[in-house]
Amino acid sequence: MFKKYRLLKKLTQEQLAELLDLSTRQVQRIENGESMPSLDTLKRLIEILDISDKDILDYIKK
């Protein structure tokens, strides 16, 4: 889900990592479902990528 929104915003993983103050590898792991973002990172992802409430709720339910 995060990759879809990142691509819609025309951001690279490196750019998103910089905005989130994370490593590129951490962004890759979140996008691949290998890692859950912290609550703080999740909030910033929602804001930066303008993620819909419905998509976030669907993501959280998984």
C-alpha positions in Angstrom: 0.0 0.0 0.0 2.7 2.5 0.9 4.6 1.9 -2.3 1.4 2.8 -4.3 1.0 6.0 -2.5 4.7 6.8 -2.7 4.6 6.3 -6.5 1.5 8.5 -6.8 3.5 11.3 -5.1 6.4 10.6 -7.5 8.8 10.0 -4.6 11.7 7.6 -4.6 12.4 5.4 -1.6 15.4 7.6 -0.9 13.3 10.8 -0.9 10.7 9.2 1.4 13.3 7.9 3.7 14.8 11.4 4.0 11.4 12.9 4.7 10.8 10.3 7.4 14.3 10.4 8.8 14.7 6.7 8.2 17.1 4.6 6.1 16.2 3.6 2.6 16.3 0.0 3.8 13.7 0.7 6.5 11.4 2.2 3.9 11.9 -0.9 1.7 11.1 -3.2 4.7 7.9 -1.3 5.4 6.8 -1.3 1.8 7.5 -5.1 1.5 5.6 -5.8 4.7 8.8 -7.1 6.4 8.4 -4.4 9.1 5.6 -2.5 10.7 6.2 1.3 11.0 6.1 2.8 14.5 3.0 4.8 15.3 5.0 8.0 14.8 6.3 6.9 11.4 2.8 5.8 10.4 1.4 9.2 11.3 4.1 10.9 9.2 3.5 8.4 6.3 -0.2 9.3 6.3 0.6 13.0 6.2 3.4 12.9 3.6 1.7 10.5 1.3 -1.9 11.8 1.9 -3.2 8.3 2.5 -7.0 7.8 2.7 -8.6 6.9 6.0 -10.1 3.7 4.5 -6.7 2.5 3.2 -5.2 3.1 6.7 -8.0 1.2 8.4 -7.6 -1.7 6.0 -3.9 -1.7 6.6 -4.3 -1.7 10.4 -6.8 -4.6 10.3 -4.3 -6.9 8.6 
